[in-house]
Amino acid sequence: MFAVTATQIDADHPLTGLTLGERPDPEVPDGWTTVTVKAAALNHHDLWSLKGVALPADRLPMILGGDAAGVDEDGNEVIVHSVIGDPDRGGGDETLDPERSLLSEVHPGTLAEKVAVPRRNLVPKPAELSFEEAACLPTAWLTAYRMLFGKSGLQPGGSVLVQGAGGGVATAAIALAAAAGYRVYATSRSEAKRRRAEEIGADAAFETGARLPERVDAVIETVGQATWSHSLKSLRPGGRVVVSGATSGQVPPAELNRVFFLQLQIVGSTMGTRDQLERLARFLVKTGVRPRIDRTLPLGRAEEGFAAMAEGDLFGKIVFTP
């Protein structure tokens, strides 16, 4: 089968380790099944894998990708949940399983014509969602859904700041938060991305670091070091920062005086559960919200998509079709 594979680790020039070509069909352990991939979405995780983050060289070659929608062995249209873990070991939450991994870390990923996954990792794809739209959900959109509705503590009518408009999680968070009725503010260094953030539901978008019209109840933080101080300063007393990434750096000043004096809360969040993915899909059907797709490319042109992500030249998701 045709696949996009990491064959080399290079932290400075990650795309040099990208190989496109034929790979063996996936092995199928007991309790697993295969999905014929109809669409697969790209994530920063795939770039980081090429840099050696969560993918050591001794696991190469590794088929990349965590997001996919396709058809299972029985002909059902499905969405692939990419967290490989045991809910029992995580107290009912597979993302808290200490042994959990994501597709493409230990097991081959979704940027291929076929992928093998545990049977419990298949979620029915609603007919109202295209394969391309559904493929955007398992990482960025699921992460945003969990951050907003599982971790932020936001109440109806609340306010939220989304840092770094344009990235997959941030774009999803803006659209989901607007659909839920929150007051949504967004930031970006790019005027074009600020304008697009408002088009998909932000009440207002500002330059990174700008003063907001009000202090917000929660901040959706995926940027890290470059926006951390602004995130803390933008919170009301008792507010909460939910962190799921640190693309600009992971060691910002903690500003502990501000944290304890204003009783701010800092909450980590990673991915989401299979049940949350199923609820997310139903939420999109009910509200009419759809993932913003920056571009759709054939899998054979995957390097173009990786290059665009590496350069930050996107707004929304990059999707590949085998």
Protein Blocks (a to p, Z undefined) as FASTA:
>chain_A
ZZdddfbdcfklmmlmpccdddddddddehiacdddfbdcddfklmmmmnopapafklpc
cdedjbdcdddfkopacdddfbdcdfklnoopaklpmkbccehklmccfbdfbdcddfkl
pccddfkbcfklmmmmmmmmmmmmmmmmmmnopaehiacddehihiamlmmmmmmmmmno
pacddddfbfklmmmmmmnopabdcdehiacfbdcfbdcdfklmmlmmmmmmmpcehiac
ddfbdfkopbdcfklmlmmmnopacdddehjafklmmmmmmmmmmnopacddfbacdfkl
mmmmmmmmmnopaghjddddZZ
